[in-house]
């Protein structure tokens, strides 16, 4: 009786085997793990013909997680998790063999999980067949065929699903290996691209190092450093000195105008200066702005700014810091050369004033080495500014001296400048306006033309005129001594005898009286004239009683031998003013 039944089932089995073979071939053509999982449950559903199929994989905790399904209706079921040893899945994975139940909820001998039972009820699962998935003799999960009504599973169905599960496990393992290989290849390609990019950065850093080394060896300027840095690293480069003024910039940065003075760059400069390290910040225009300070020991010499579109690499930052070292060396070299030149300028200026008007061969040679023609120098300038020492003023004068082929230095406490100029008044005014702008305050500049190389006479005329001008109330002026010709008796050394004779004729008795009795008759007379004969204001300034003042004025008449208040007092007024100015100049 079994032979006819077997004969009837043979065509069906052949069709199932053909379907199994075709399905297994289709699985091997897939490379993506997700595609393989979806294909497994879809083909199992078609092959077995149950209401729905699903596949669960073991996780690291031993739980089964449903990773793919076909024919299910509950979203909760498609993402369910079955604890280890629970349900038919736990029995399949632990026994490493197929198992089935006709009525899942009422079968005996299975451990149930309340949460999963709720999911099972919502899905309507009743009959269930599960077969293990093996990879290299290790169970990795299970494949399930489920029915929403009670039924039995035949031996041929179990064998068919088991055979399909074996093929599916191999396909799934191959897909996993392929995906791992693809990921590893992608990681290798990414690593290779990273290495390539790093090599580009390192080669660029090497190029920067070589270019900057060449700048140092060639004795280049900060301008050359800015150009080389921009050429090698791209973007715009700006170099600032210790005061924040522009020292150099690349040609690309010239298009920015004064943009480097904006708030964003001011902030990154301050951060770099406070931390002592290179700092980068993002600007509103999408560019990255990096700043590194130029230092020599504890001395701050300036800042190098670099602006470009990309986030700088570590090697870029090191190249920027290398540039600060190079610029620092150049600045120190320039400072040393400038200091030597300024010392020479100071020495020559002092020698000319002290030893002039004759000029020695050595002095001419030293001056010629700096491009200065001593015979052409014809104007001497004295400079003063309230609150600024002469030495500081001289540093500014040295810059002008280099531009004008002149000499600058400090002599007898006065900032002094010797130069070639057609018009002493015009040149003094130009220097005063320049220094006023640089220093941000009032500046006094007095120029005097030099005749016959007599530097000493011109120096004392200029400094004496400076004292007179300041006593007269000037604090912000550029002028030649000619403007104060009325007071030349006071500051012209060649006219000392004239001044002495005039003062002796006009004030001689009063000067002698004050010297012999330690009185202040000349001072009283000067205050009286200064306040236009107002007794009350004169007494207040002298801090004496009005009666005392009147007695002093009478005493002046007695000493002079005439009533000076009853005659023309112009000569006496001028004499008291010149005596006061002579005292100012001498002091």
C-alpha positions as CSV (number, residue, x, y, z in Angstrom):
1,X,0.0,0.0,0.0
2,X,3.0,2.4,0.5
3,X,4.4,1.9,-3.0
4,X,1.5,3.7,-4.8
5,X,1.6,6.6,-2.2
6,X,5.3,6.9,-2.7
7,X,4.8,6.9,-6.5
8,X,2.2,9.7,-6.2
9,X,4.5,11.8,-3.9
10,X,7.6,11.5,-6.2
11,X,6.7,14.3,-8.6
12,X,5.9,16.6,-5.7
13,X,9.2,15.8,-4.1
14,X,11.1,16.3,-7.3
15,X,9.4,19.8,-7.6
16,X,10.4,20.6,-4.0
17,X,14.0,19.5,-4.6
18,X,14.2,21.5,-7.8
19,X,12.8,24.5,-6.0
20,X,15.2,24.0,-3.1
21,X,18.1,23.8,-5.6
22,X,17.0,27.0,-7.4
23,X,16.5,28.8,-4.2
24,X,19.9,27.8,-2.9
25,X,21.5,29.1,-6.1
26,X,19.6,32.4,-5.8
27,X,20.9,32.8,-2.3
28,X,24.5,32.4,-3.3
29,X,24.1,35.3,-5.8
30,X,23.4,37.8,-3.0
31,X,26.1,39.7,-1.2
32,X,24.4,41.9,1.3
33,X,23.4,40.4,4.7
34,X,20.1,42.1,4.8
35,X,19.2,41.0,1.3
36,X,20.2,37.4,2.2
37,X,18.0,37.4,5.3
38,X,15.0,38.7,3.5
39,X,15.5,36.2,0.7
40,X,15.8,33.3,3.1
41,X,12.4,33.9,4.8
42,X,10.7,34.7,1.5
43,X,11.9,31.5,-0.2
44,X,11.2,29.4,2.9
45,X,7.7,30.8,3.0
46,X,7.2,29.8,-0.7
47,X,8.9,26.5,-0.2
48,X,7.0,25.2,2.9
49,X,3.7,27.0,2.2
50,X,2.9,28.0,5.8
51,X,1.1,31.2,6.8
52,X,4.4,32.9,7.7
53,X,8.1,32.3,8.3
54,X,10.7,34.1,10.3
55,X,14.4,33.8,11.1
56,X,16.0,34.5,14.5
57,X,19.8,34.9,15.2
58,X,21.5,34.4,18.5
59,X,23.1,37.5,20.1
60,X,26.0,37.7,22.5
61,X,23.6,37.0,25.5
62,X,22.3,33.8,24.0
63,X,18.9,35.3,23.2
64,X,17.1,34.8,19.9
65,X,16.3,38.0,18.0
66,X,13.9,38.0,15.1
67,X,15.9,39.6,12.2
68,X,13.7,38.8,9.2
69,X,10.1,37.6,8.5
70,X,7.6,37.0,5.7
71,X,3.8,36.9,6.1
72,X,3.7,38.4,9.6
73,X,1.2,41.1,10.5
74,X,2.5,42.4,13.9
75,X,5.3,44.9,14.0
76,X,6.0,43.8,17.6
77,X,6.6,40.2,16.4
78,X,9.1,41.3,13.7
79,X,11.3,42.8,16.4
80,X,10.7,40.3,19.2
81,X,13.4,38.9,21.5
82,X,13.2,35.4,23.0
83,X,15.3,34.8,26.1
84,X,17.8,31.8,26.2
85,X,16.1,28.4,26.7
86,X,12.6,29.8,26.2
87,X,10.0,28.5,23.7
88,X,10.5,26.3,20.7
89,X,13.5,28.4,19.6
90,X,15.3,27.8,22.8
91,X,14.7,24.0,22.5
92,X,15.9,24.0,18.9
93,X,19.2,25.9,19.6
94,X,19.9,23.9,22.8
95,X,19.2,20.5,21.2
96,X,20.7,21.4,17.9
97,X,17.9,19.6,16.2
98,X,14.5,20.4,14.5
99,X,11.3,20.5,16.6
100,X,7.7,21.3,16.0
101,X,4.5,21.8,17.9
102,X,0.9,21.6,16.7
103,X,-0.5,24.0,19.3
104,X,2.2,26.3,20.8
105,X,0.2,27.7,23.7
106,X,-1.0,24.3,25.0
107,X,1.9,22.1,24.4
108,X,3.7,20.7,27.4
109,X,7.4,20.6,28.0
110,X,8.2,24.1,26.7
111,X,9.3,27.1,28.8
112,X,7.2,30.1,28.1
113,X,8.0,33.8,28.3
114,X,5.0,36.0,29.2
115,X,6.1,38.9,27.0
116,X,6.8,36.7,24.0
117,X,3.5,34.8,24.5
118,X,1.7,38.2,24.2
119,X,3.4,38.7,20.9
120,X,2.6,35.1,19.8
121,X,-1.1,35.7,20.6
122,X,-1.2,39.0,18.6
123,X,0.4,37.3,15.6
124,X,-2.0,34.3,15.9
125,X,0.8,31.7,15.9
126,X,-0.4,28.2,16.7
127,X,1.6,25.5,14.9
128,X,5.3,26.0,14.6
129,X,8.3,24.2,13.1
130,X,11.8,25.3,13.9
131,X,15.2,24.1,12.5
132,X,18.6,25.1,13.5
133,X,21.1,27.2,11.4
134,X,24.6,25.8,11.5
135,X,27.8,27.5,10.5
136,X,30.9,25.4,10.8
137,X,29.1,23.1,13.3
138,X,28.0,26.1,15.5
139,X,24.4,27.1,15.9
140,X,23.9,30.7,15.0
141,X,20.1,30.8,15.1
142,X,17.0,29.1,13.8
143,X,14.5,29.2,10.9
144,X,10.8,28.9,11.6
145,X,7.7,28.0,9.6
146,X,4.4,28.9,11.4
147,X,0.7,28.4,10.9
148,X,-2.2,30.3,12.4
149,X,-4.2,27.0,12.8
150,X,-3.4,23.7,14.5
151,X,-1.6,21.2,12.3
152,X,1.1,18.5,12.2
153,X,4.3,18.8,10.2
154,X,5.3,15.9,8.1
155,X,8.8,14.4,8.1
156,X,9.4,15.5,4.5
157,X,8.5,19.1,5.4
158,X,10.9,19.0,8.3
159,X,13.7,17.5,6.0
160,X,13.0,20.1,3.3
161,X,13.1,23.1,5.7
162,X,16.3,21.6,7.4
163,X,18.0,21.2,4.0
164,X,17.0,24.7,3.0
165,X,18.3,26.0,6.4
166,X,21.7,24.4,5.7
167,X,21.9,26.2,2.4
168,X,20.6,29.4,3.9
169,X,23.2,29.3,6.7
170,X,26.0,28.9,4.2
171,X,24.7,31.8,2.2
172,X,24.3,33.9,5.3
173,X,27.8,33.2,6.4
174,X,29.2,34.0,3.0
175,X,27.3,37.3,3.0
176,X,28.7,38.1,6.4
177,X,32.2,37.3,5.3
178,X,31.7,39.3,2.1
179,X,30.4,42.3,4.1
180,X,33.3,42.0,6.5
181,X,35.7,41.8,3.6
182,X,34.0,44.8,2.0
183,X,34.2,46.8,5.2
184,X,37.8,45.8,5.7
185,X,38.6,46.9,2.2
186,X,36.8,50.2,2.7
187,X,38.8,50.7,5.9
188,X,42.0,49.9,4.1
189,X,41.0,52.3,1.3
190,X,40.2,55.0,3.8
191,X,43.5,54.3,5.6
192,X,45.3,54.6,2.3
193,X,43.6,57.9,1.5
194,X,44.5,59.1,5.0
195,X,48.1,58.1,4.4
196,X,48.2,59.8,1.0
197,X,46.7,63.0,2.5
198,X,49.2,62.8,5.4
199,X,52.0,62.3,2.9
200,X,50.9,65.4,1.0
201,X,50.8,67.4,4.3
202,X,54.3,66.1,5.3
203,X,55.7,66.9,1.9
204,X,54.2,70.4,2.2
205,X,55.7,70.8,5.6
206,X,59.0,69.7,4.3
207,X,58.7,72.2,1.5
208,X,57.9,74.9,4.0
209,X,60.9,73.9,6.1
210,X,63.2,74.0,3.2
211,X,61.8,77.3,1.9
212,X,62.1,79.0,5.3
213,X,65.6,77.6,5.8
214,X,66.6,79.1,2.5
215,X,65.1,82.5,3.6
216,X,67.3,82.4,6.8
217,X,70.4,81.4,4.9
218,X,69.8,84.1,2.3
219,X,69.2,86.8,4.9
220,X,65.7,87.5,3.7
221,X,63.1,89.8,5.2
222,X,59.7,89.0,6.9
223,X,58.0,89.9,3.6
224,X,59.8,86.9,1.9
225,X,58.7,84.6,4.7
226,X,55.0,85.7,4.3
227,X,55.3,85.1,0.5
228,X,56.9,81.7,0.9
229,X,54.5,80.5,3.6
230,X,51.5,81.5,1.5
231,X,53.0,79.9,-1.7
232,X,53.6,76.6,0.1
233,X,50.5,76.4,2.4
234,X,48.0,78.5,0.4
235,X,45.7,81.2,1.9
236,X,46.8,84.6,3.1
237,X,49.6,85.4,5.5
238,X,50.0,88.5,7.6
239,X,52.9,89.3,9.9
240,X,52.5,91.9,12.7
241,X,55.1,93.5,14.9
242,X,55.0,93.7,18.7
243,X,52.7,96.7,18.6
244,X,50.2,95.1,16.2
245,X,51.3,97.2,13.2
246,X,51.7,95.5,9.8
247,X,55.2,94.2,9.3
248,X,54.7,92.1,6.1
249,X,52.0,90.3,4.2
250,X,51.7,87.9,1.2
251,X,50.4,89.2,-2.1
252,X,47.2,87.3,-1.6
253,X,46.6,89.2,1.7
254,X,46.9,92.6,0.0
255,X,43.4,92.1,-1.4
256,X,42.1,91.9,2.1
257,X,43.0,95.6,2.8
258,X,42.8,96.2,6.5
259,X,40.5,93.2,7.2
260,X,43.2,91.7,9.3
261,X,42.4,94.3,12.0
262,X,38.9,92.9,12.5
263,X,37.5,91.6,15.8
264,X,37.8,87.9,15.0
265,X,41.5,88.2,14.2
266,X,42.1,90.5,17.3
267,X,40.5,87.8,19.4
268,X,42.6,84.9,18.0
269,X,45.8,87.1,18.3
270,X,45.0,87.7,21.9
271,X,44.4,84.0,22.6
272,X,47.7,83.0,20.9
273,X,49.5,85.6,22.9
274,X,48.0,84.5,26.2
275,X,48.5,80.8,25.7
276,X,51.8,81.0,23.9
277,X,50.6,78.4,21.3
278,X,49.1,78.4,17.8
279,X,45.4,79.0,18.0
280,X,42.7,78.6,15.3
281,X,39.2,80.1,15.1
282,X,36.5,80.1,12.5
283,X,35.5,83.4,10.9
284,X,32.0,84.5,9.7
285,X,33.0,84.0,6.1
286,X,33.8,80.3,6.6
287,X,37.6,80.8,6.6
288,X,39.8,79.5,9.3
289,X,42.1,82.0,11.0
290,X,45.3,80.7,12.7
291,X,47.7,82.8,14.8
292,X,51.1,82.0,16.4
293,X,53.2,84.4,18.4
294,X,56.8,85.4,17.5
295,X,58.9,85.1,20.6
296,X,62.6,85.2,21.7
297,X,62.7,83.9,25.2
298,X,60.2,85.9,27.2
299,X,60.2,88.7,24.7
300,X,57.2,89.1,22.5
301,X,58.2,90.2,19.0
302,X,54.9,89.9,17.0
303,X,52.4,87.6,15.5
304,X,52.0,85.5,12.3
305,X,48.5,85.2,11.0
306,X,47.3,82.6,8.4
307,X,43.8,82.6,6.9
308,X,42.4,79.9,4.5
309,X,39.4,77.7,3.9
310,X,40.5,74.3,5.3
311,X,40.8,73.2,8.9
312,X,44.6,73.2,9.5
313,X,46.3,69.9,10.2
314,X,48.8,69.3,13.0
315,X,51.6,69.6,10.4
316,X,50.2,72.9,9.2
317,X,50.2,74.2,12.7
318,X,53.8,73.1,13.2
319,X,54.8,74.8,9.9
320,X,53.1,78.0,11.2
321,X,55.0,77.8,14.4
322,X,58.3,77.1,12.4
323,X,57.6,80.3,10.5
324,X,57.4,82.3,13.8
325,X,60.8,81.0,14.7
326,X,62.2,82.1,11.4
327,X,60.6,85.5,11.6
328,X,61.9,85.8,15.1
329,X,65.4,85.2,13.9
330,X,65.0,87.7,11.2
331,X,63.6,90.3,13.6
332,X,66.5,89.7,16.0
333,X,69.0,90.0,13.2
334,X,67.4,93.2,12.0
335,X,67.2,94.6,15.5
336,X,70.9,93.8,16.1
337,X,71.8,95.5,12.8
338,X,69.6,98.5,13.7
339,X,71.1,98.7,17.2
340,X,74.6,98.7,15.7
341,X,73.6,101.4,13.2
342,X,71.9,103.5,15.9
343,X,74.9,103.3,18.1
344,X,77.1,104.5,15.2
345,X,74.5,107.3,14.5
346,X,74.6,108.3,18.2
347,X,78.4,108.4,18.3
348,X,78.7,110.3,15.0
349,X,76.1,112.9,16.1
350,X,77.8,113.5,19.4
351,X,81.3,113.7,17.8
352,X,80.0,116.3,15.2
353,X,78.5,118.5,17.9
354,X,81.4,118.2,20.3
355,X,84.4,118.2,17.9
356,X,82.9,120.2,15.0
357,X,83.1,122.1,12.8
358,X,86.2,120.1,11.5
359,X,85.3,116.5,10.3
360,X,87.9,113.8,10.4
361,X,88.6,111.2,7.7
362,X,87.4,108.4,10.0
363,X,84.1,110.2,10.6
364,X,83.6,110.7,6.9
365,X,84.3,107.0,6.2
366,X,81.9,105.8,9.0
367,X,79.2,108.2,7.7
368,X,79.8,107.1,4.1
369,X,79.3,103.5,5.1
370,X,75.8,104.4,6.0
371,X,75.1,106.4,2.9
372,X,75.5,109.8,4.7
373,X,77.2,112.8,3.2
374,X,78.4,114.9,6.2
375,X,79.1,117.9,4.1
376,X,75.4,118.0,2.9
377,X,73.9,117.9,6.4
378,X,72.6,121.4,7.0
379,X,69.7,121.3,9.6
380,X,69.7,120.2,13.2
381,X,66.4,119.4,15.0
382,X,65.6,119.1,18.7
383,X,62.5,117.1,19.7
384,X,60.5,117.0,23.0
385,X,57.2,115.4,24.1
386,X,55.7,115.5,27.5
387,X,55.7,112.1,29.2
388,X,58.2,110.5,26.7
389,X,61.8,110.1,27.5
390,X,64.5,111.3,25.1
391,X,65.6,107.7,24.4
392,X,62.2,106.7,23.2
393,X,61.9,109.7,20.9
394,X,65.4,108.9,19.5
395,X,64.1,105.4,18.4
396,X,61.5,107.1,16.3
397,X,64.0,109.6,15.0
398,X,66.3,106.8,13.9
399,X,63.6,105.5,11.5
400,X,63.4,109.0,9.9
401,X,67.2,109.3,9.9
402,X,67.5,106.0,7.8
403,X,64.9,107.3,5.4
404,X,66.5,110.8,5.1
405,X,70.1,109.8,5.2
406,X,70.7,111.7,8.4
407,X,71.9,111.1,12.0
408,X,69.9,110.7,15.1
409,X,70.8,110.4,18.8
410,X,70.6,111.7,22.3
411,X,72.9,114.6,23.3
412,X,72.9,116.2,26.7
413,X,69.5,114.7,27.4
414,X,68.0,116.1,24.2
415,X,66.6,113.9,21.3
416,X,68.5,115.4,18.3
417,X,68.4,114.9,14.6
418,X,70.8,116.1,11.9
419,X,69.5,116.0,8.3
420,X,69.6,117.5,4.8
421,X,66.6,119.9,4.3
422,X,66.0,122.9,2.0
423,X,63.7,124.6,4.5
424,X,64.3,124.1,8.3
425,X,60.8,125.4,9.1
426,X,59.0,123.1,6.7
427,X,61.1,120.0,7.7
428,X,60.5,120.7,11.4
429,X,56.8,120.9,10.8
430,X,56.7,117.6,8.8
431,X,58.7,115.8,11.5
432,X,56.3,117.2,14.2
433,X,53.2,116.0,12.3
434,X,54.6,112.5,11.8
435,X,55.7,112.1,15.4
436,X,52.4,113.5,16.6
437,X,50.6,110.8,14.7
438,X,52.9,108.0,15.8
439,X,53.0,109.0,19.5
440,X,49.4,110.1,19.7
441,X,50.2,113.2,21.7
442,X,51.6,116.7,21.4
443,X,55.2,117.1,20.2
444,X,57.6,120.0,20.1
445,X,60.1,120.1,17.2
446,X,62.5,123.0,16.7
447,X,64.8,123.2,13.7
448,X,67.9,125.3,13.2
449,X,70.0,125.8,10.0
450,X,73.7,124.9,10.4
451,X,76.3,127.4,9.0
452,X,79.9,126.4,8.4
453,X,79.5,123.0,10.2
454,X,79.1,124.7,13.6
455,X,76.9,121.9,15.0
456,X,77.5,122.9,18.6
457,X,76.2,126.5,18.1
458,X,73.2,125.2,16.2
459,X,72.5,122.6,18.8
460,X,72.4,125.1,21.6
461,X,70.4,127.6,19.6
462,X,67.8,124.8,18.9
463,X,67.6,123.5,22.5
464,X,67.6,127.1,23.9
465,X,64.8,128.1,21.5
466,X,62.9,125.0,22.6
467,X,63.1,126.1,26.3
468,X,62.0,129.6,25.3
469,X,59.1,128.3,23.2
470,X,57.8,126.0,26.0
471,X,58.1,128.8,28.5
472,X,56.0,130.9,26.3
473,X,53.3,128.3,26.4
474,X,53.9,126.3,23.2
475,X,53.4,122.5,23.6
476,X,52.6,121.3,20.1
477,X,54.6,123.0,17.4
478,X,57.0,122.4,14.5
479,X,59.0,125.5,13.7
480,X,62.5,126.9,13.0
481,X,64.3,129.1,15.5
482,X,63.6,132.1,13.1
483,X,60.1,132.2,14.4
484,X,61.4,133.2,17.8
485,X,64.0,135.7,16.5
486,X,62.7,138.3,18.9
487,X,64.1,136.1,21.7
488,X,67.4,135.2,19.9
489,X,69.4,137.2,22.5
490,X,68.4,134.5,25.0
491,X,69.2,131.4,23.1
492,X,72.0,132.5,20.7
493,X,75.3,131.8,22.4
494,X,77.1,134.3,20.1
495,X,75.0,137.2,21.5
496,X,75.5,136.5,25.2
497,X,77.6,139.7,25.6
498,X,74.8,141.7,24.0
499,X,72.2,140.2,26.4
500,X,74.4,140.8,29.4
501,X,75.0,144.4,28.4
502,X,71.3,145.1,27.9
503,X,70.3,143.5,31.2
504,X,73.0,145.4,33.1
505,X,71.9,148.7,31.6
506,X,68.2,148.0,32.4
507,X,68.2,145.8,35.5
508,X,71.8,145.9,36.8
509,X,71.0,147.7,40.1
510,X,68.1,145.4,40.8
511,X,70.1,142.2,40.0
512,X,72.9,143.4,42.3
513,X,70.5,144.3,45.1
514,X,68.8,140.9,44.9
515,X,72.1,139.1,44.8
516,X,73.5,141.0,47.8
517,X,70.4,140.9,50.0
518,X,68.6,137.7,48.8
519,X,65.5,139.7,47.9
520,X,63.1,139.2,44.9
521,X,62.8,142.6,43.4
522,X,63.3,141.4,39.8
523,X,60.7,138.6,40.3
524,X,58.3,141.1,41.8
525,X,58.8,143.4,38.8
526,X,58.3,140.5,36.3
527,X,55.0,139.4,38.0
528,X,53.8,143.1,38.1
529,X,54.4,143.5,34.4
530,X,52.9,140.0,33.6
531,X,49.6,141.0,35.3
532,X,49.5,144.4,33.6
533,X,50.0,146.3,36.8
534,X,47.1,144.7,38.7
535,X,48.2,144.9,42.3
536,X,45.7,142.4,43.7
537,X,46.6,139.6,41.2
538,X,50.3,140.3,41.5
539,X,50.1,140.0,45.3
540,X,48.2,136.8,45.0
541,X,50.7,135.3,42.6
542,X,53.7,136.3,44.9
543,X,51.7,135.2,47.9
544,X,52.4,138.5,49.8
545,X,50.2,141.1,51.4
546,X,49.3,144.1,49.3
547,X,51.2,146.5,51.6
548,X,54.3,144.3,51.2
549,X,53.9,144.5,47.4
550,X,53.6,148.3,47.5
551,X,56.8,148.5,49.7
552,X,58.6,146.3,47.2
553,X,57.6,148.5,44.2
554,X,58.7,151.6,46.1
555,X,62.0,149.9,46.9
556,X,62.5,149.1,43.1
557,X,62.1,152.9,42.4
558,X,64.7,153.7,45.1
559,X,67.2,151.1,43.8
560,X,66.8,152.2,40.2
561,X,67.0,155.9,41.2
562,X,63.9,157.0,39.3
563,X,60.2,156.6,39.3
564,X,59.9,153.9,36.7
565,X,56.1,153.9,36.9
566,X,56.0,157.5,35.7
567,X,58.0,156.9,32.5
568,X,58.0,154.7,29.4
569,X,58.6,151.2,30.9
570,X,59.0,149.2,27.6
571,X,62.8,148.7,28.1
572,X,62.2,147.6,31.7
573,X,59.4,145.2,30.6
574,X,61.6,143.6,27.9
575,X,64.5,143.3,30.3
576,X,62.5,141.5,33.0
577,X,61.1,139.1,30.3
578,X,64.6,138.3,28.9
579,X,66.0,137.8,32.4
580,X,63.3,135.2,33.1
581,X,63.9,133.5,29.7
582,X,67.7,133.5,30.3
583,X,67.1,131.8,33.6
584,X,64.9,129.2,31.9
585,X,67.4,128.4,29.2
586,X,70.3,128.1,31.7
587,X,68.3,125.8,33.9
